[in-house]
Amino acid sequence: MTSPRHEASGSEAADWQWDRWHRVLLSWGLWPSVAVLVSLAWLLAALITVAVIGLLGQGSWRLGLVIATACVWVSAPPMVYVILRQVFRLEQLRQRLQALAVTDDLTGCYNRRYFWDRIEQEWARAHRHGLPLAVLLIDVDDFKRINDAHGHHAGDLMLQALVRACGASLRSTDVLARYGGEELAVLLPQTNLSGALAMAERIRAALQQVRIDWQGQSVGATVSVGVAALHDSHANVQAMVHDADVALYEAKRAGRNRVHGAPMPGACAALTQSAAIGTL
């Protein structure tokens, strides 16, 4: 009797083989995949025909190959095409749903869920390899004032413009996400505190220049940024994000439109208390 464990391992092996072929076919594209599978079907049919004729010891293998070839090339291409077209459509749908699950509808950047998935991964990698890691929390100053004065649609356009400008300031390895409401989060892999503070100030200055045209008016906004970098005092990734949140609160309390770094044990005050350079 086959044990459940053996049945599970056999199923996993079959799933792995299908996943492997699935990736290969997708990498080839629809029509090359159709051509390859039809050619394989023809080759298999030809081998079976020759083998059967050889075992029976009678009949013409040439005639058999002609019949096998005609049957395969008439019936196989449309069937293979229909099946593979559905496979490719399902893959496109899967990718679209996967993108929707991690994308913010309004801004087009990543959402909070994806941010937490990535920061957990980067946290583990940073601890495993001894790499630096930093996070920024960015909040739009007086965003309610924009909504109240110009309407929520203007606020949405402003948030979209700010996200585009922020993304243009980041590296390809950085992760930008809408953390909630008018708050953004930026994950900076392999970045220490001084590098994160410099990046935060660059973002603050860039976003200060963003303007949108709304009903004949030029509307702008400023942001406050809280910065935290990985340190031995952080028991978990939530502790690091909490430090960035506290630093953001301090930036708001100090007058907004500035960058504030969370204190790190052993770091000098000049490094951890980097108030907005452009506003002093």
Salt bridges, closest charged atoms under 4 A:
ASP19 OD2 - ARG23 NH1 2.19
GLU91 OE1 - HIS22 NE2 3.90
GLU91 OE2 - ARG94 NH2 2.69
ASP104 OD1 - ARG178 NH1 3.32
GLU122 OE2 - ARG118 NH2 3.17
GLU122 OE1 - ARG125 NH2 3.02
ASP139 OD2 - LYS252 NZ 2.61
ASP141 OD1 - LYS252 NZ 2.75
ASP142 OD1 - ARG256 NE 3.88
ASP148 OD2 - LYS144 NZ 2.71
ASP174 OD1 - ARG171 NH2 2.61
GLU201 OE2 - ARG204 NH2 2.77
ASP243 OD2 - HIS234 NE2 2.69
GLU250 OE1 - ARG253 NH2 2.80
